[in-house]
Amino acid sequence: MSAVEARAGAGHVVVIGGGIAGLAAAHRLLDRGVRVTVLEASDRVGGKLLPGEIAGARVDLGAESMLARRPEAVALAREVGLDDHLQPPATSTASIWTRGALRPMPKGHVMGVPGSASALAGVLSDEGLARIERDADLPRTEVGDDVAVGEFVAARLGREVVDRLVEPLLGGVYAGDAYRISMRSAVPQLFEVARKYASLTEGVRAIQARMAAAPQQAGSVFMGIQGGVGQLPLAVAQSVRARGGGIVTGVPVTELRRTAGTSAAWRVVAGQRVFDADGVVVAVPAPVAAVLLRAEAPAAAAGLAGVEYASMALITLAYRRADISLPEGSGFLVPPVDGRTIKASTFASQKWGWIADENPDLLVLRTSVGRYAETEILQRPDSGLVEVSRHDLKEATGLTAAPVETRVTRWDDGLPQYPVGHHARVDRVREHIAKFPGLAVCGAAYDGVGIPACIASAYAAVDALGPLEPLAANPVRSAHAGAGE
């Protein structure tokens, strides 16, 4: 017989999913005096934020940095006691491996879109640079309600800009195809200027001027955490537990139902356990959320079921520092058009000072493989992924030494895709969810895949829960409604 986890009184919220979005929602709910239970299907919290180890060195085996020019992630880290552990990258220089050489990553662009042709000198051919100059003379390109980033930028500046810079930069965030990715959802600042300016390069210069004039934009664009950003969900979980919140791992939720004739609005079934709740935050990937919502919110479930995902793998390699020498900088990106297997490499020991300080005799780096609809490479065994990574690293940097240890971390269906019209899908899902008091959704599938965007979506979900008594008593609204990154 099922054991019912009864909770006395109003204001108990169950959060389904223990990734950073679910944990952030729980943390915010506790700030408002709400009792919280987090249910996580796996045996750990953190989702795509995964701390690990290689050759005795602490590393991230998932996401390894967070955008610092959005406030949510850095602020949450400080709230849970990680202020002294926040560290910017040790170097801000990076490269792009294109046209047969490692070339300095250009400055003066917004997600690969330049303010002038000169910004991409050295990366693009002379023909590609000349094509950018034509932008100022072209008639306005209408974007309508949404447009693919690659389609729009290619029409204004030429395909070479997309193929050699926009594509690898977007691929590093979404593992997607620039010619499918929504500009409105993925790069909203570009979408805004595309609607306002006839010239795209003029619009980019306006963005750059606005950013330069904003005092909050000073400092590093990205931030890390000593020990890895995988420490963030662990610290949030510790804070949640210390303040009386419950976190239960290893309990996949199998059913979500509204209740009738009881004081609680929702019943959450997780195996042999049943949790009664006044509110529920669904903070799991879209396909899982679709299954849970199918019984009570079929229209929202249908929208979420259509969200596609890309898979990828991270290959982490540790070398004896005495055996190798790497180019300066934090690593390099790889345009798919050049036909390489890896899509990026991070020189972790050079990017993060704490790794070098803790492991002076080691040099740690990693590569990533896998893009949307690219399945063949991910079918190879771990040894095969290590082999192709070493091959490409040799071609790019001359690295021939054998690593002392390797680790392959696979993220199957790890990154939601934001095709043209994604914002409309999300709006429809939220419109349907809003019909059910005490129900909200959040996570990477909605307003951005970065850590700050996921946290912002969690805060917006808490705001949207409805008239739970503790929330009504403290109507604090989120200042960050989940704009994309």
Secondary structure, DSSP 8 states (H G I E B T S, - for coil): --EEE---SS-EEEEE--SHHHHHHHHHHHHTT-EEEEEESSSSS-TT--EEEETTEEEESS---EESSSSHHHHHHHHTT-GGGEE--S----EEEETTEEEE--SSEETTEESSGGGGBTTB-HHHHHHHHGGGGS-----TT--BHHHHHHHHH-HHHIIIIIHHHHHHHHSS-TTTBBHHHH-HHHHHHHHH-SSHHHHHHHHHHHHHH-GGG-S-SEEEETT-TTHHHHHHHHHHHHTT-EEEES----EEEE-SSSS-SEEEEETTEEEEESEEEE-S-HHHHHHHHTTT-HHHHHHHHT--EEEEEEEEEEEEGGG----SSSEEE--GGGT-S--EEE-HHHH-HHHHHH-TTEEEEEEEE--TT--TGGGS-HHHHHHHHHHHHHHHH---S--SEEEEEEEEEEEE--BTTHHHHHHHHHHHHTTSTTEEE-STTTS-SSHHHHHHHHHHHHHHT---HHHHHS----S------
